[in-house]
Amino acid sequence: MADAALPKILIVEDTPSMAELYAAFLDRSGYEIRFAETGRAALAAIRADLPAVVLLDIHLPDISGLDPAPAS
């Protein structure tokens, strides 16, 4: 179970090896790590539980990490 006091980081990355690399570094630093593999999954995760930081891949399979969020 995650500690409620830990800052949450959402890693948005569609390449599993890269997501694991980022998570390995950040997990040692005491952050609660969450993952999303697509832009739409990231938007849903952000709306459900706002993270402190989003580490965002700009080349995602469904929407670009550079585009504004689509209207909900």
N, C-alpha and C positions, 0 to 999 in steps of 0.2 A: 504494500500500500504506500502511496506517495505521501510525503510530508507536505501538509498544506502550506507551510511556510517557505518551501523551496520555490524560487522563481521558475516559471514554465518557459520553455523554449520549444517552439514548433519548427521542426526541420521539414522543409518542403523540397523534396528531392526524389526524382524518378529513377535514379541509379542506386540500387541497394548498397553497393560497396561504398559509394560516397556518403550516403546517409549514415552507414555504420561508422565510417571514419570520423565524421563530425560528432556523432553521438559518443564515441569512445573518448574523445577529447573533452567534450562538455560534461559528460556524466562524472568524470573525475573532479570536475570543478563544483559539483554539488547542485546541479540544475535538474529539474524534472524535465525529461525529454519526451516530446510527442512527435509523431511522424504523419506526413501526408505525402502521397505520391503524385497527386494531381492538383491543379489550381482549384478546381471545384471542391475537392476534399479539404484543401487548406482553408478555403472560405468558410466551409461548414464548421470546421474545427475552431476557427477564430470566433465565429458567431456563437458557438456553444460554450466556449470557455476561453476568454481572451488571454493569450500568452503575454509575457513580458517582452519577448523578442521573437521575431520570425526570421529564420535563416532560409532565404528563398532562392531556389534555382530559377533562372530566368527562361530556361528552355524546357518547358513542361509539355506533356503530350496533348493537353486540352486547351489551355490558355497560356499566354505569355506572362511571365513574371513581371514584365514591364507595363502591361496594359492596366488601365484602371479596373477595379472590381466591377463585374457586371451588376446591374440592379437586381435586387432580390425579389 
